[in-house]
């Protein structure tokens, strides 16, 4: 059972200690760095949660829902991190299901994400889920879109 929970003083240290494999580190920052990035980008209006499997923190997810500036993409999956000890168990897919449901409940018809290219890239993970490459880039990353039905 995967759930999204607020990051609090009680779980912050455990969430910030979660990490992807060294090869994946070039594609996603850790939770601590992501929280700092969110604070530095207030117009992105980041929402973020700890990802739990039962009572164990296993990851971190951050989105931009509504945004305060055209410099940001609304309905954007900004960060998805599953700790290396918990990968390949379906937790990333289950987390995407929760984020899609969040957007669906808000009446959103499509969501976005981006990913870097190269060995260990999450692009194929997102494509298996149903995201499609748009042909555009977001910074130096591939922009992907998921239709939400």
C-alpha positions, 0 to 999 in steps of 0.5 A: 500500500503506497501513500503520500504524506506530508513532510514533517519534523517527524519524518524529514530526516528519514525522507532526506536520507533517501537516495537513488542509485549513483547512476540515477543521481544525475537525473534527480536530486535528493529530497533535501535539494528538491525542497531547497529548489522549491523554496528558490522557485516560489512561482512554481508553487511546488507541492511535495510529499513523502512516499510511504509503503505501509509505514516506511518512507521510501521516496519523495515526489514533488509537483507543480499544480497551478503556477504563478508565472508563465516560466513554469509548466502547470500540472508538472511532475517535477521530482519523483525519487524512489530510494534505491532499496525500494526500486523495481517493486512497483512503487514508482508506478503506484506513486504515478497512479496517485499523482494522476488521480490527484490531477484527475480529481482537479479536472486536469486533462494532461500532465507533464514531466521531463527527463534527461537522456542517457544510461539510467534515464527514467524516460523509458519508465515514463513511456511505459506508464503512458507518457509520450515524448512531445518533441520539445525540450524543457531545459536540457531534458526531454518533455513528456506529456500524459493524457489523463482520461 
